Amino acid sequence: MVLAIPIGAFFGALPGLGGKLGIVLLLPFVFGMEPIPGAVFLLAMHSVVHTGGSIPSILFGVPGDGPTAATVLDGYALAKKGRAGRALGASFAASGIGGLIGAVFLGLMLPLLEPVILAFSPAEFFLVAILGITFIAVLSGDSLMKGLSVGMFGLMLAFVGLDPTTGGERYTFGQLFLWDGLDIITAVLAMFAIPEMIALGVRREALAPITPGAKLKIDGR
């Protein structure tokens, strides 16, 4: 775990890598290990990927992976005000506490949830997708049509690729690179990283204002 956690944070902090690629690259290193130590190594690595992904989100406005994109909204704004340390501390604390609570509840609920998970079929997955779009519409407030339009647009993008049942092509337009669908991480990086890189290049200045003689405190103030 001591070795796997820094590796997982590294894969999360570099945009575009993520936990899946980390598992693929680290699988050869667990060959020959006992099952439990090997599983603990891979789980420890993957459990901190999203924690490491908040580092570039807060410091540069570039999410390390899809789930950390929301960190850009508040964390990057604090970094611009010179309070990146406070934002990183809040993110790491929330990730650690939430991970522990989630692991405990998952372990306790797994025996009860196992038959429900195994009973899921395409019909249930479709209803869950509709429920997600409904949540988007509810959170949109007065802009109901805008929320529904964004949700349906995301659903339309999910149709791109090969049909998992029949193998037929859906909206690939004869392009091989669309057979696997649209990568959400690539889309998020393009949405946040490219505009921020252009903005930083145009301004040619530091991300946060630098005060002469200022010292960094532990609380990030």
N, C-alpha and C positions, 0 to 999 in steps of 0.2 A: 504493500500500500504506500509506503514511503517513496518508492520509486515510481509507482503508477500515477500518483496524484499530480506531481509536477509535469509528467508527460501529458496527462489529460488536459491540464491547464494550458500547456504549450499548443496542443492541437486546437483547443478552443479559441486561443488568443489570435491565431493566424487565420484571417478570413479565408473561407473556401475549403479548409481542411475538415474540421468537424469530427464527431465521434465515430461515424461509420468508417471513414478512411483510417482513423486511428486503430480501430479494431482489426481492419484488414491488414495493416502494416505490422501490428503487434502479434497477430496469430502465430507466425512462425516461431516467435520467442517462447510461446507456452507449450510447444510440442515437447513431449517428454516430461512435463511437469505433472504433479499429482492433480486430479480434477479440481479439488477445492482451492488450492493455491492459485491455479490457473484462472479459475472463474473469479476469484477475489481480485486478481491482478487486472483482468479486463473490466470488471464492474467498477473498481476504484478509478480506473482511467476514464471510463465513460461518464461516471457520476459527476465529475468536475469540469466537463467540457463546456457546459453552458456558463459555469462560473467564470472560466477563463475567457469566454466570449464577451463578457461584459467589459473587459479591459479596453479593447479597441473601441467598443461602443461609447464608452465614457470619455476616453482620452482623445479620440479622433473623429467620433461620429460615424464610425464604420463598424457595423455589427459583425462580430466574429461568426455568427450563424443566425439562422432564422429566429429562434426563440428570444435572442437577446436584442432584437430590433427595437423592442419597446423601451429598452434602457437608454436609447439615444435621446428620447424625448426630454427626460429630466436630467439624466446623468451628463450628457454633453453640454446642456445649458449650464450646469454647475461648473463643469470644467472651464467653460469660457469665462466664468467669474472668478477663476482661480481656486475653486473649491473641489478639485478633482479627488483629493484625498478623502473628503467626507462622502462623496458619491461612491467611490470604490469601497469604502468601509461599510456603507449601508448595503451595497449590493452583495458583498461577501457575507455579511451577517445574515441577510435575508435568505441567501442561498443555503448557508449552513443550517440555519434553524429549520427552514422549509424542507430541506433534504432529510433531516433527521425525523421530523414529524411525518413526512410522507412515507419514509421507509417503515416506520413503526405501524402506521395505519395500513399500509399495503400488506405487511406481514400478517397482521391480524385479520384482515378482510379477505385475503387470498383464498382460504378454504370456502368461504361463502360465495365469492365471485367466480370461482372456477367453473361451475356448471353454467352460469349465466354467460360467461365469455365463450365457452364451447358451443352454446346454443345460438350464437350470433350467425346470421346468414346475410346475403346481399340485401334483403329487404330491410333488416334492422340497420345496416350501415347506411342505407339510403335515408331512412328516417332520422338517423343521427346527423347526416349532412343537412337535411331540411331544418332540423332543430338549430344547427349552427347558424344557418342563414337567418332564421327567426331571431336569434340572439343579436345578430348584427343589426337587424331592423329595429329591435327594441332599443339598443344602445345608440341608435342614430338620432333619437329624440324626435324633433319636429321634422327632420329631413328623412322621412320614412322611405320615399322613393329612391333617394340617393343611397341609403343603406342597402335596400334590396337590389339596386342596380350593381353595387360593388360586390355583394355576395354572389349574385348570378354571374358576374364577370369572372370571379374566382372559380366558380363551378365550371364555367366554360373552358377556362384554362386547364382545369384538371382533366378534361376530356381528351386532351392532346396525348397521343401515344397509341400503343397497341392495346386492344381489348383483352383484358385478362382471361376471359372465358373462351372467346373464339379466335383470338390472335389477329383479328382484322385491324387494319389501320384506321385511325380516327384523326382527321385534320392534320396529317403529317405532310401532305402535299408532295409525297414522293421523296422526302428528305430523311435519310437514315438517322441523323442526329436527333430527330423528333420522335423516334420509336420509343425511347425511354421516357417521353413526356418532358415537361418543363421543370427544370430544377429550381425549387423554391429558394435555395441558398443563393444561387446565381442571380435570381431575380431580385432578391433583397439587397445583395451587394451592389447590383447595378443601380438600384433605386437610391441607395444612401451613399455608397462610396464614391461613385463617379462625380455627382454634383459637389460633394464635399472636397474632393481633390481639386476640382476646377476652382472652387471658391478660395481654397487655401493658396493655390498658385497665383490667383489674381491679386489677392490681398498682400501677399509677400510679407506677412507679419506673424508673430507668435500667436498660438491658439488663445492663450490667456494673457492678460496684461502683466508684464514683469515689473515689479517694484524694486529699485536698487536697494541692496542691503536686506531684502526680505529673507526670512528663514522659514523653512518648512516645519510645521508643527505636526504632531502625531494625529491630531483630529482633522487636519487638512485645512484649517482656517488661515 
